[in-house]
Amino acid sequence: MHGKVKYYFESLRLERWPRSLAIIPGFVAAIVIEPSLLSLRPLYISGILLIISFFLTLLISTSNYIINEIADAPSDAHHPAKKDRPLVKKIISVKILMVLWLIMVVIAFTGGYFLFNRNFLLSLAALLLAGILYNIPPVRVKDIPFLDSTLESANNPIRFLTGWFVLTSTLPPASLLISWWAFGNFLMVGKRVAEKKFLSPEESAGYRLSLKKYSVTSLIAFMILNSIIFILTFSLFAIETKMYTLLVSVPFILIYLGMFMKKSVQDRDGAEEPEKLLKDPYFAFYTVFLIIIFVLAYFFK
């Protein structure tokens, strides 16, 4: 058992922890939209709660990866890279993974109950439910074309909400949540493009059932649709909150989306794991540049 510990850690996919940083935009957005929230408690207390919320969100995200690991083991055997995962090779135990899942879920909800408001706890529950609906039959949305990426990308606004609810129990503008959702769906569909383009028909059909009903053209069209929804709802948010200077960032955002779309048809690793794109110096530089644009737009509103 001791020698297998590293394989259990591998199944937790802890290297994907940056995805839980999506709570930070929610936290920052709450401050930007309602600065008076900072006066409700000392800043260092809010900072500590943000860190705790990150770990609680990470626990639920990791528990979802466990469910995914178990549910996808048969289909992962058809993927050129994922076929070497420990569970596929039967190196580790499903029962032990489920015990780890239960421990993480209990810790996350206990911490959420005692430290945060009800809406924060509901956000954790929504994140967990999304993982279950995505992975587990008979629903298993992962196998339904277009709905698969749409539900998977729902993790984006849900994580956003966990960060938001660190400071308040009120809801953010719907336009902001929809834009965040559409951006996440844009990235997820890019991942599908890479899978469809770079996996053989036999590998793609065995690995992800929904890929059988996709074409690269339909996926790219869906990426474009999500980019349009994102830009429109982001612009609506800027107008609703009277932060008109944010509209200046729209052309730069379009360039960023275009860069990712190009990567999705040329670079399998970058599209399948968006975090790896930041290793590209040009992509990393432009990401920092875009963040600076947002900051300047806010301060010169």
Secondary structure, 3 states (H helix, E strand, C coil): CHHHHHHHHHHHCHHHHHHHHHHHHHHHHHHHHCHHHHHHCCHHHHHHHHHHHHHHHHHHHHHHHHHHHHHHHHHHCCCCCHHHCCCCCCCCCHHHHHHHHHHHHHHHHHHHHHHCCHHHHHHHHHHHHHHHHHHCCCCCHHHCCCHHHHHHCCHHHHHHHHHHCCCCCCCCCHHHHHHHHHHHHHHHHHHHHHHHHHCCHHHHHHHCHHHHHCCHHHHHHHHHHHHHHHHHHHHHHHHHCCCHHHHHHHHHHHHHHHHHHHHHHHCHHHHHCHHHHHHCHHHHHHHHHHHHHHHHHHHCC
